[in-house]
Structure formats: structure tokens, C-alpha cells
């Protein structure tokens, strides 16, 4: 029979192995998958045509994409720090920024789940219980999904396309938040879990996680965080519009917001590392249905993914290595 100490030891070993696997192999495997996806896009639209399209894009346009994405990360950091303040987690602004921006190197994990690393980082460096700040990472992802779904819904309404998938996603999120706010029922469930083997041993951590999540998903923080997410992701949708304009084709801001939002939602729901393949395929597919040449659709998708997803991973890795170098 397994004792509680042995169970905790096994659990810790599993967590450590997962952290080590993500740190040592996750980014490189996703990078390899990205190369495969980008080559697939080039083959789909004809390598020569895609290469020629990319050659016409000015570096100034790509620099603008990086600039807009960076400002967007500023809004997302504001949301992260706001959440910490909401939970009364006393972390200096500098330490909070290092934690957030270092965490960007985990955006290439499935559903960005690897960003829970930020909770581990604060636990190891600041002594903040991970069960308390893990809810912040979850709340970030939920409000991001709400904002991206809203961007996709805007395009669906403007262009009279079927909005059923987005309605389902938003409906599922709404039901989840509603259940989370049903405090009496949630506490009753947590109380029952205390009597279960293994799970009961972590009852305190589960209750701390729930209390944090309950506070983060109340109306005021939910609205504030969602608005910050809309600003951040809206800038990346704006960047896609500028990329399309940079290829010399006519586009609108709504198309940029719609295509980026829908592609990102599809990528997130797919739970693939960084949403790879799913996000790219949906972006290219929608652009083609709007009448854009396949080469332009593929090239624009490659540029925007490099300027958002892989820029985030590079920025996060750089910040983390710089932090480690000073310690």
C-alpha cells in the first residue's frame, strides 16, 4: 500500500520530469514542427511563389509587426500584474515583469499550458504558493480566449459567416465561469474531495486554487482583464492587416482581426504546441476564401506567426537567460 509520503514523492517526481521535459525538449520540438508546417504552407502555395511574395515585404513592415506585438505584451503584462494585485500577492514590479516575460518562452507549449511555469518560478524565487498563482495563468488563458473569440465573432458578423463554433466556445466559457462562481456548490465538492485518497491530501492546495480563481473571475476583474486582452490581441490582428497591405493586396482592419482571432481560437482549441498547423491552416484557408492568392495567404501567415508566436518565445528566452546571467 502506498503511503502519503510515497504518493507525494511520486507526484513531485512526475512534476519535476514534466518541467524538465518542457524546458529541455518542448521548444525545440515545436520549432521543428514549425519548420515542417511552414514548409508545408510553401509547398501548398508553390515554394517559388511564396518566396517571391516574402521578398516583396519591406523590413519596415516586419519591424512594425514586432513593435505592435511588443506593445501588446505590455498590455498582457499589465493584466498579469493586475491579477497578482487582485490576489494580494506582494511581488515587486521588476520581479513580476521578469516572471511574466520569461514565461513567454512557454507560449509554444500545448494551449500555452507551459506558462504555469510562472507559478513555479514565483514559488521557487519568492515563496508564493503555486496553488495560488496557477489560477492567474488559467485566468489569463480564459480571458485571452474570450478576447480572440470576440475578434473572430466580429468578422463572422460583418461577413455573414456561420458563428456557431464561436458561440459554442463562448458558451462553454460562460457556463464554466458561472459554475465557478457558484461558491456553495464548489466548496461542497471540495469538501467531499477531502475524503478521497491521494486527492484529499492536496485539499488545502485545491481550496487555495479555487479561492484564487473565484476572485479572479468576478465581474470587475473579468471585465478589466478581457479589455486588456482585447487591446493586446487586437494589436496583433492589426499587425496581420499591415502585413497583407505590405504584400500589396487590399485588406481591411476587420479582416486582420477576424483572421487572426479565428486562427488563434482554432489553434488554442486544438491543444497542439503553439496551435501549430491548426492556426496556420485556418488562417490560410480563410484568407483564400476571401479571394487572396494562395502565395500571399501562406506568406502572410508565416510572417505573422514568426512575428508573434516565435518572437514571444525568443523574447521570453532572452529575458530568462539575461536574468540567469545576473544571478
C-alpha positions as CSV (number, residue, x, y, z in Angstrom):
1,X,0.0,0.0,0.0
2,X,1.4,3.4,-1.0
3,X,1.9,5.8,1.9
4,X,1.1,9.6,1.8
5,X,4.8,10.3,1.8
6,X,5.4,8.0,-1.1
7,X,2.5,9.5,-3.0
8,X,3.8,13.0,-2.5
9,X,7.3,11.8,-3.7
10,X,5.9,10.2,-6.8
11,X,3.8,13.4,-7.5
12,X,6.9,15.6,-7.1
13,X,8.9,13.3,-9.4
14,X,6.3,13.5,-12.1
15,X,6.1,17.3,-11.9
16,X,9.9,17.6,-12.0
17,X,10.1,15.3,-15.0
18,X,7.4,17.3,-16.8
19,X,9.1,20.6,-16.1
20,X,12.4,19.2,-17.3
21,X,10.9,17.8,-20.5
22,X,9.2,21.1,-21.3
23,X,12.4,23.0,-20.6
24,X,14.8,20.8,-22.5
25,X,12.7,19.5,-25.4
26,X,9.4,21.4,-25.7
27,X,10.7,24.5,-27.5
28,X,12.9,22.5,-29.9
29,X,10.2,20.0,-30.8
30,X,7.8,22.9,-31.5
31,X,10.5,24.7,-33.6
32,X,10.9,21.5,-35.7
33,X,7.1,21.3,-36.1
34,X,7.1,24.9,-37.1
35,X,9.6,24.3,-39.9
36,X,7.5,21.4,-41.1
37,X,4.3,23.5,-41.1
38,X,6.0,26.4,-42.9
39,X,7.4,24.1,-45.5
40,X,4.0,22.6,-45.9
41,X,2.5,26.0,-46.5
42,X,5.2,26.8,-49.0
43,X,4.6,23.6,-50.8
44,X,0.8,24.1,-50.8
45,X,1.1,27.5,-52.4
46,X,4.2,26.8,-54.5
47,X,7.6,27.4,-52.9
48,X,8.7,29.9,-55.6
49,X,5.6,32.0,-55.3
50,X,5.7,32.1,-51.5
51,X,9.4,33.1,-51.7
52,X,8.8,35.8,-54.2
53,X,6.0,37.2,-52.1
54,X,8.1,37.2,-49.0
55,X,10.9,39.0,-50.9
56,X,8.5,41.9,-51.6
57,X,7.7,42.6,-48.0
58,X,9.7,45.5,-46.5
59,X,11.6,45.1,-43.3
60,X,9.9,48.2,-42.0
61,X,6.6,46.3,-42.1
62,X,8.0,43.4,-40.2
63,X,9.5,45.8,-37.7
64,X,6.1,47.3,-37.2
65,X,4.7,43.9,-36.5
66,X,7.3,43.4,-33.8
67,X,6.6,46.8,-32.4
68,X,2.8,46.2,-32.2
69,X,3.4,42.7,-30.7
70,X,5.7,44.2,-28.1
71,X,3.1,46.8,-27.1
72,X,0.6,44.0,-26.9
73,X,2.8,42.2,-24.4
74,X,2.8,45.4,-22.3
75,X,-1.0,45.1,-22.0
76,X,-0.7,41.4,-21.2
77,X,1.9,42.1,-18.5
78,X,-0.5,44.8,-17.1
79,X,-3.2,42.0,-16.9
80,X,-0.8,39.6,-15.2
81,X,0.3,42.2,-12.6
82,X,-3.3,43.3,-12.0
83,X,-4.2,39.7,-11.3
84,X,-1.4,39.4,-8.7
85,X,-2.5,42.6,-7.0
86,X,-6.1,41.3,-7.1
87,X,-4.9,38.3,-5.1
88,X,-2.8,40.5,-2.8
89,X,0.4,38.7,-3.9
90,X,3.1,41.0,-2.9
91,X,5.7,40.8,-5.7
92,X,7.8,43.8,-6.8
93,X,7.1,45.2,-10.2
94,X,10.6,44.2,-11.5
95,X,10.2,40.6,-10.3
96,X,6.7,40.4,-11.7
97,X,8.0,41.6,-15.1
98,X,10.8,39.1,-15.1
99,X,8.4,36.3,-14.3
100,X,5.9,37.3,-17.0
101,X,8.3,38.0,-19.8
102,X,10.4,34.8,-19.0
103,X,7.1,32.9,-19.2
104,X,6.7,33.9,-22.8
105,X,9.2,31.2,-23.8
106,X,6.4,28.7,-22.9
107,X,3.9,30.0,-25.5
108,X,4.9,27.1,-27.8
109,X,3.5,24.5,-25.4
110,X,0.0,23.0,-26.0
111,X,-2.6,25.6,-25.1
112,X,0.2,27.6,-23.6
113,X,-0.2,25.3,-20.6
114,X,3.6,25.5,-20.0
115,X,3.1,29.1,-18.8
116,X,2.2,27.5,-15.5
117,X,6.0,27.7,-15.2
118,X,5.4,31.3,-13.9
119,X,3.7,29.9,-10.8
120,X,6.6,27.6,-10.2
121,X,9.1,30.4,-10.7
122,X,7.3,32.6,-8.2
123,X,7.2,29.7,-5.8
124,X,10.9,29.0,-6.1
125,X,12.1,32.6,-6.1
126,X,9.5,34.4,-4.0
127,X,8.0,31.7,-1.8
128,X,4.5,32.3,-3.3
129,X,2.3,29.1,-3.2
130,X,2.0,27.8,-6.7
131,X,-1.6,26.7,-5.9
132,X,-2.4,30.4,-5.5
133,X,-0.9,31.8,-8.7
134,X,-1.7,28.9,-11.0
135,X,-5.2,30.3,-11.1
136,X,-3.7,33.5,-12.6
137,X,-2.3,31.6,-15.5
138,X,-5.6,29.9,-16.1
139,X,-7.5,33.2,-15.9
140,X,-5.0,34.7,-18.5
141,X,-5.8,31.9,-20.9
142,X,-9.6,32.2,-20.5
143,X,-9.7,36.0,-20.9
144,X,-7.4,35.6,-23.9
145,X,-9.8,33.1,-25.5
146,X,-12.7,35.4,-24.8
147,X,-11.0,38.3,-26.5
148,X,-9.9,36.3,-29.5
149,X,-13.4,34.8,-29.8
150,X,-14.8,38.3,-29.8
151,X,-12.4,39.3,-32.6
152,X,-13.5,36.3,-34.6
153,X,-17.2,36.9,-33.9
154,X,-16.8,40.5,-35.2
155,X,-15.6,39.2,-38.6
156,X,-18.3,36.5,-38.7
157,X,-21.0,39.1,-38.1
158,X,-19.6,41.6,-40.7
159,X,-19.1,38.9,-43.4
160,X,-22.3,37.0,-42.6
161,X,-20.5,33.7,-41.9
162,X,-21.6,30.9,-39.5
163,X,-20.8,31.9,-36.0
164,X,-21.8,28.6,-34.4
165,X,-18.3,27.5,-33.4
166,X,-17.5,30.8,-31.7
167,X,-20.9,30.7,-29.9
168,X,-20.1,27.2,-28.6
169,X,-16.7,28.3,-27.3
170,X,-18.0,31.5,-25.6
171,X,-21.0,29.5,-24.3
172,X,-18.7,26.9,-22.8
173,X,-16.6,29.6,-21.2
174,X,-19.7,31.3,-19.8
175,X,-21.0,28.1,-18.3
176,X,-17.6,27.4,-16.7
177,X,-17.3,30.8,-15.2
178,X,-20.9,30.6,-13.9
179,X,-20.2,27.2,-12.2
180,X,-17.0,28.6,-10.8
181,X,-19.0,31.5,-9.2
182,X,-21.4,29.0,-7.6
183,X,-19.4,29.1,-4.5
184,X,-21.7,27.0,-2.3
185,X,-21.6,24.0,-4.7
186,X,-17.9,24.3,-5.4
187,X,-17.0,24.4,-1.7
188,X,-19.3,21.4,-1.2
189,X,-17.4,19.4,-3.9
190,X,-14.1,20.4,-2.5
191,X,-15.3,19.2,1.0
192,X,-16.1,15.8,-0.5
193,X,-12.8,15.5,-2.2
194,X,-11.0,15.7,1.2
195,X,-12.2,12.2,2.0
196,X,-10.7,10.7,-1.2
197,X,-7.3,9.0,-1.1
198,X,-4.3,11.0,-2.7
199,X,-6.6,13.8,-3.8
200,X,-7.6,14.5,-0.2
201,X,-4.0,15.1,0.8
202,X,-4.0,18.1,-1.5
203,X,-7.3,19.5,-0.3
204,X,-5.7,22.7,1.1
205,X,-3.9,23.4,-2.2
206,X,-7.1,22.8,-4.2
207,X,-9.1,25.1,-1.9
208,X,-6.5,27.8,-2.2
209,X,-6.6,27.4,-6.0
210,X,-10.4,27.7,-6.0
211,X,-10.5,30.7,-3.8
212,X,-8.0,32.5,-6.1
213,X,-9.9,31.5,-9.2
214,X,-13.2,32.6,-7.6
215,X,-11.8,36.1,-7.0
216,X,-10.3,36.5,-10.5
217,X,-13.5,35.6,-12.3
218,X,-15.7,38.0,-10.5
219,X,-17.3,40.7,-12.8
220,X,-14.9,43.6,-12.3
221,X,-11.6,41.7,-12.8
222,X,-13.1,39.7,-15.6
223,X,-14.1,42.9,-17.5
224,X,-10.7,44.6,-16.8
225,X,-8.7,41.6,-17.9
226,X,-10.8,41.0,-21.0
227,X,-10.4,44.6,-22.1
228,X,-6.6,44.3,-21.7
229,X,-6.7,41.1,-23.7
230,X,-8.7,42.8,-26.4
231,X,-6.1,45.6,-26.6
232,X,-3.2,43.1,-26.7
233,X,-4.6,40.7,-29.3
234,X,-6.2,43.5,-31.3
235,X,-2.7,44.9,-31.9
236,X,-1.6,41.5,-33.4
237,X,-4.7,41.4,-35.6
238,X,-3.8,45.0,-36.7
239,X,-0.3,43.6,-37.5
240,X,-1.8,41.0,-39.8
241,X,-3.7,43.7,-41.6
242,X,-0.5,45.7,-42.1
243,X,1.3,42.6,-43.4
244,X,-1.4,42.0,-46.0
245,X,-1.2,45.6,-47.0
246,X,2.6,45.2,-47.2
247,X,2.1,42.5,-49.8
248,X,0.3,45.0,-52.0
249,X,-3.2,43.5,-51.7
250,X,-6.3,45.3,-50.5
251,X,-7.3,44.5,-46.9
252,X,-9.3,45.9,-44.0
253,X,-8.7,46.0,-40.3
254,X,-11.7,43.8,-39.7
255,X,-10.2,41.1,-41.9
256,X,-6.9,41.2,-40.0
257,X,-8.8,41.0,-36.6
258,X,-11.1,38.3,-37.9
259,X,-8.5,36.0,-39.5
260,X,-6.0,36.4,-36.6
261,X,-8.7,35.9,-34.0
262,X,-10.3,32.8,-35.6
263,X,-6.9,31.2,-36.4
264,X,-5.8,31.7,-32.8
265,X,-9.0,30.3,-31.4
266,X,-8.7,27.2,-33.6
267,X,-5.0,26.8,-32.6
268,X,-5.9,27.1,-28.9
269,X,-8.8,24.6,-29.1
270,X,-6.6,22.2,-31.0
271,X,-4.2,22.0,-28.0
272,X,-1.3,21.5,-30.3
273,X,2.0,23.0,-29.3
274,X,1.6,26.7,-30.1
275,X,-1.5,25.9,-32.0
276,X,0.8,24.9,-34.9
277,X,-0.7,23.5,-38.1
278,X,-4.3,24.2,-36.8
279,X,-3.8,28.0,-36.6
280,X,-1.8,28.3,-39.8
281,X,-4.3,26.1,-41.8
282,X,-7.3,28.1,-40.6
283,X,-5.6,31.5,-41.3
284,X,-4.6,30.4,-44.9
285,X,-7.9,28.8,-45.5
286,X,-9.9,31.9,-44.5
287,X,-7.7,34.3,-46.5
288,X,-8.1,32.1,-49.6
289,X,-11.9,32.1,-49.2
290,X,-11.7,35.9,-49.2
291,X,-10.0,35.8,-52.6
292,X,-6.4,36.3,-51.6
293,X,-3.8,34.4,-53.7
294,X,-2.5,31.3,-52.1
295,X,1.0,32.5,-52.1
296,X,0.1,35.8,-50.3
297,X,-2.1,33.9,-47.8
298,X,0.7,31.5,-47.0
299,X,3.4,34.2,-46.8
300,X,1.3,36.5,-44.6
301,X,0.6,33.6,-42.3
302,X,4.3,32.7,-42.0
303,X,5.2,36.4,-41.3
304,X,2.5,36.9,-38.6
305,X,3.3,33.7,-36.9
306,X,7.1,34.4,-36.8
307,X,6.3,38.0,-35.6
308,X,4.0,36.9,-32.8
309,X,4.5,33.3,-31.7
310,X,8.2,32.9,-32.3
311,X,9.0,36.4,-31.3
312,X,7.4,35.7,-28.0
313,X,9.4,32.5,-27.5
314,X,12.6,34.4,-28.4
315,X,11.8,37.3,-26.2
316,X,11.0,35.1,-23.2
317,X,14.1,33.0,-23.6
318,X,16.3,36.1,-23.9
319,X,14.8,37.7,-20.7
320,X,15.2,34.4,-18.8
321,X,18.8,33.9,-19.9
322,X,19.6,37.6,-19.0
323,X,18.1,37.0,-15.6
324,X,20.1,33.8,-15.1
325,X,23.3,35.6,-16.2
326,X,22.9,38.2,-13.4
327,X,22.4,35.6,-10.7
